[in-house]
Amino acid sequence: MDPKLEFLFYLLAVVCFGLAAFSPVGPGLGRTGPGFGARIGLVPLGLGLWLFPTLWATGTNAF
Protein backbone atom coordinates (compact mmCIF):
# COMPACT_ATOMS: atom_id res chain seq x y z
CA MET A 1 0.00 0.00 0.00
CA ASP A 2 1.23 3.47 -0.83
CA PRO A 3 2.55 5.25 2.31
CA LYS A 4 0.43 8.33 1.54
CA LEU A 5 -2.73 6.23 1.42
CA GLU A 6 -1.73 4.44 4.61
CA PHE A 7 -1.20 7.80 6.32
CA LEU A 8 -4.66 8.88 5.15
CA PHE A 9 -6.26 5.80 6.73
CA TYR A 10 -4.48 6.45 10.04
CA LEU A 11 -5.39 10.12 9.96
CA LEU A 12 -9.07 9.36 9.32
CA ALA A 13 -9.02 6.85 12.18
CA VAL A 14 -7.64 9.46 14.58
CA VAL A 15 -10.31 11.94 13.42
CA CYS A 16 -13.02 9.32 14.07
CA PHE A 17 -11.65 8.66 17.55
CA GLY A 18 -11.51 12.39 18.27
CA LEU A 19 -15.09 12.94 17.12
CA ALA A 20 -16.24 9.96 19.19
CA ALA A 21 -14.46 11.33 22.26
CA PHE A 22 -16.22 14.68 22.02
CA SER A 23 -19.65 13.50 20.89
CA PRO A 24 -22.48 14.19 23.33
CA VAL A 25 -23.18 11.48 25.89
CA GLY A 26 -26.79 10.43 26.19
CA PRO A 27 -28.66 8.42 28.80
CA GLY A 28 -27.60 4.90 29.69
CA LEU A 29 -24.18 3.26 29.92
CA GLY A 30 -22.22 5.99 28.18
CA ARG A 31 -23.93 5.56 24.83
CA THR A 32 -23.85 8.57 22.60
CA GLY A 33 -26.92 10.74 22.37
CA PRO A 34 -28.33 12.26 19.23
CA GLY A 35 -25.62 13.61 17.02
CA PHE A 36 -22.99 12.66 14.49
CA GLY A 37 -21.30 10.04 16.65
CA ALA A 38 -24.51 8.16 17.39
CA ARG A 39 -25.54 7.79 13.78
CA ILE A 40 -22.57 5.98 12.30
CA GLY A 41 -20.67 4.42 15.21
CA LEU A 42 -17.39 6.29 15.14
CA VAL A 43 -15.39 3.95 17.36
CA PRO A 44 -15.94 0.83 15.20
CA LEU A 45 -15.33 2.90 12.07
CA GLY A 46 -12.09 4.26 13.55
CA LEU A 47 -10.94 0.76 14.50
CA GLY A 48 -11.67 -0.48 11.00
CA LEU A 49 -9.72 2.38 9.45
CA TRP A 50 -6.86 1.82 11.88
CA LEU A 51 -6.56 -1.90 11.10
CA PHE A 52 -7.14 -1.80 7.34
CA PRO A 53 -3.51 -0.99 6.33
CA THR A 54 -2.25 -3.88 8.48
CA LEU A 55 -4.87 -6.19 6.99
CA TRP A 56 -3.89 -5.10 3.48
CA ALA A 57 -0.17 -5.67 4.12
CA THR A 58 -0.85 -9.10 5.65
CA GLY A 59 -3.01 -10.10 2.69
CA THR A 60 -0.36 -8.95 0.24
CA ASN A 61 2.32 -10.95 2.03
CA ALA A 62 0.12 -14.05 2.37
CA PHE A 63 -0.96 -14.29 -1.23
Secondary structure in CASP SS format (residue, H / E / C, confidence):
PFRMAT SS
TARGET T0000
AUTHOR 0000-0000-0000
METHOD secondary structure of the structure
MODEL  1
M C 1.00
D C 1.00
P H 1.00
K H 1.00
L H 1.00
E H 1.00
F H 1.00
L H 1.00
F H 1.00
Y H 1.00
L H 1.00
L H 1.00
A H 1.00
V H 1.00
V H 1.00
C H 1.00
F H 1.00
G H 1.00
L H 1.00
A H 1.00
A H 1.00
F C 1.00
S C 1.00
P C 1.00
V E 1.00
G C 1.00
P C 1.00
G C 1.00
L C 1.00
G C 1.00
R C 1.00
T E 1.00
G C 1.00
P C 1.00
G C 1.00
F H 1.00
G H 1.00
A H 1.00
R H 1.00
I H 1.00
G C 1.00
L H 1.00
V H 1.00
P H 1.00
L H 1.00
G H 1.00
L H 1.00
G H 1.00
L H 1.00
W H 1.00
L H 1.00
F H 1.00
P H 1.00
T H 1.00
L H 1.00
W H 1.00
A H 1.00
T H 1.00
G H 1.00
T H 1.00
N H 1.00
A H 1.00
F C 1.00
END
